Amino acid sequence: MIELKNISKNYKKDKKVINNLSLKINDGEIFGFLGPNGAGKTTTIKMMTGILEIDEGDIFIDNKSITKNPIEAKKLLGLVPDSPDVFLKLKGIEYLNFIGDVYDISTEERIKKIKELAEKFEIIDVLNNKIESYSHGMRQKLVIIGVLIHHPKNWILDEPMTGLDPKSSFELKKIMKEYSNKNNTVFFSTHILEVAEKLCDRIGIIDKGKLLFVGTYEDMKNELKENKSLEELFMEIIKND
């Protein structure tokens, strides 16, 4: 479970990039976080994961405060960031073993998990190459594998489909669904509204740092009294803001 309580972020003295945002994402739920560029999605995710300081309010990961108990809270989450350009001088396998060391994953367990996921995402043949030689999509796959090694209770993804080929996108969506079915929390931002429409249990729409809508796709259709695609309804909500 992830809970945001009245969080705000100021980038300038009188300008709030995130303005008093409250949101609760439940166990066993896939939650899609939608909004135009510059709406505050990545800023929110960086506060959720302790990368950015929260100016007002607090965020709880399974009741652990990201501000007061950051280490305990971070043990309960896994982040796929908006850029997969991490530790480029390491080999892929060195990066995955580093992540395994950070989370105290046993040698036996990590070998099994790395083999399973690297085969699924079709990068097992390049794990001994340096990450700097990988394409964007291959780096994205590596970061996803790194997160899944320690099986976090709460999985946070920022534009995870970017750069992935169709087969890998399919595998990722399948894993996300399986993950939530095991009573884990999946929170992801995306610009691909067709994916959100089909995959998400609930959706949140943010613009200019404010939450404009939270609910199911059916809730949205009922609220706007229109039986349209998520993409069309999203555009109406943003336009009316």
Summary of the structure (lengths in Angstrom):
residues: 241
radius of gyration: 18.1
end to end distance: 28.8
largest distance: 54.5
contacts: 756
relative contact order: 0.17
helix: 41%
strand: 26%
